[in-house]
């Protein structure tokens, strides 16, 4: 029996991991043991933050819509309620885009929301 050494596989594994640790600060990019910890922690952060990114973008869209609504004399909650009562199905990402780029179209949506609010109130 001939013993097979793991030197080639070990070197490849270390090279791959150190390549992933590239860009880290200090010894975390060059020392294997510290690089392992750094890469594992970085992957955990990236997994978590892929979820957080969705929340942050939705929050940003809501802030932009709210600012445009208040400029048109309506609050965000009344605007969204009015749109849903009017049967307008447009997501917040597109609403924020319209609010930022096309003021006339957004004001038309505000009028639709106001009209549905007044119809439901009476």
C-alpha positions as CSV (number, residue, x, y, z in Angstrom):
1,X,0.0,0.0,0.0
2,X,1.2,3.5,-0.9
3,X,0.1,6.3,1.3
4,X,-1.4,9.2,-0.7
5,X,-0.5,12.5,0.8
6,X,-3.0,15.4,0.8
7,X,-0.5,18.0,-0.1
8,X,-1.9,19.0,-3.6
9,X,-5.5,19.0,-2.4
10,X,-4.6,20.9,0.8
11,X,-2.6,23.5,-1.2
12,X,-5.6,24.0,-3.6
13,X,-8.0,24.3,-0.8
14,X,-5.8,26.9,0.9
15,X,-5.3,28.8,-2.3
16,X,-9.0,28.9,-3.0
17,X,-9.8,30.1,0.5
18,X,-7.1,32.8,0.5
19,X,-8.4,34.0,-2.8
20,X,-11.8,34.4,-1.2
21,X,-10.2,36.4,1.6
22,X,-8.6,38.8,-0.8
23,X,-9.4,42.4,0.1
24,X,-9.6,41.7,3.9
25,X,-7.6,43.9,6.2
26,X,-4.3,42.9,7.8
27,X,-3.4,39.2,8.4
28,X,-7.0,38.1,7.5
29,X,-6.0,38.0,3.9
30,X,-2.7,36.2,4.2
31,X,-2.8,33.8,7.2
32,X,-4.9,30.7,6.6
33,X,-6.4,30.2,10.0
34,X,-7.5,33.9,10.3
35,X,-8.7,33.8,6.6
36,X,-10.9,30.8,7.4
37,X,-12.7,32.7,10.1
38,X,-12.9,35.9,8.1
39,X,-14.4,34.1,5.0
40,X,-16.9,32.2,7.0
41,X,-18.0,35.3,8.8
42,X,-18.2,37.2,5.5
43,X,-20.4,34.5,4.0
44,X,-22.7,34.7,7.0
45,X,-23.0,38.5,6.6
46,X,-23.6,38.2,2.9
47,X,-26.4,35.7,3.4
48,X,-28.0,37.9,6.0
49,X,-27.6,41.1,4.1
50,X,-29.2,39.7,0.9
51,X,-32.4,39.6,3.0
52,X,-31.8,43.0,4.6
53,X,-31.2,44.6,1.2
54,X,-34.8,43.9,0.2
55,X,-36.1,45.5,3.4
56,X,-33.9,48.6,2.9
57,X,-35.0,49.1,-0.7
58,X,-38.7,48.8,0.2
59,X,-38.1,51.3,3.0
60,X,-36.4,53.7,0.6
61,X,-39.2,53.4,-2.0
62,X,-41.8,54.2,0.7
63,X,-39.8,57.2,1.8
64,X,-39.7,58.5,-1.8
65,X,-43.4,57.9,-2.3
66,X,-44.3,59.6,1.0
67,X,-42.3,62.7,0.1
68,X,-44.0,63.0,-3.3
69,X,-47.4,62.4,-1.8
70,X,-46.9,65.1,0.8
71,X,-45.9,67.5,-1.9
72,X,-49.2,66.7,-3.6
73,X,-51.1,67.2,-0.3
74,X,-51.7,63.6,0.7
75,X,-50.2,61.2,3.2
76,X,-48.6,57.9,2.2
77,X,-51.1,55.8,4.0
78,X,-54.1,57.6,2.5
79,X,-52.5,57.4,-0.9
80,X,-51.9,53.6,-0.8
81,X,-55.4,53.1,0.7
82,X,-56.9,55.2,-2.1
83,X,-55.0,53.3,-4.8
84,X,-56.1,49.9,-3.4
85,X,-59.7,51.0,-3.2
86,X,-59.5,52.3,-6.8
87,X,-58.2,48.9,-7.8
88,X,-54.8,50.2,-9.0
89,X,-52.2,47.5,-8.6
90,X,-48.7,49.0,-8.9
91,X,-45.8,48.0,-6.7
92,X,-43.9,50.4,-4.6
93,X,-40.8,50.2,-6.7
94,X,-42.6,51.5,-9.7
95,X,-44.5,54.1,-7.7
96,X,-41.2,55.5,-6.4
97,X,-39.8,55.5,-9.9
98,X,-42.8,57.4,-11.2
99,X,-42.7,59.8,-8.3
100,X,-39.0,60.6,-9.0
101,X,-39.2,60.9,-12.8
102,X,-42.7,61.8,-14.0
103,X,-44.5,64.3,-11.7
104,X,-47.6,64.6,-13.9
105,X,-48.2,60.8,-13.9
106,X,-47.8,60.7,-10.2
107,X,-50.2,63.6,-9.7
108,X,-52.7,61.7,-11.8
109,X,-52.3,58.7,-9.4
110,X,-52.8,61.0,-6.5
111,X,-56.0,62.3,-8.0
112,X,-57.2,58.7,-8.5
113,X,-56.4,58.0,-4.8
114,X,-58.2,61.2,-3.6
115,X,-61.3,60.4,-5.7
116,X,-61.6,56.9,-4.3
117,X,-61.2,58.3,-0.8
118,X,-64.0,60.7,-1.3
119,X,-66.3,58.1,-2.9
120,X,-65.7,55.7,0.1
121,X,-66.3,58.5,2.6
122,X,-69.7,59.4,1.3
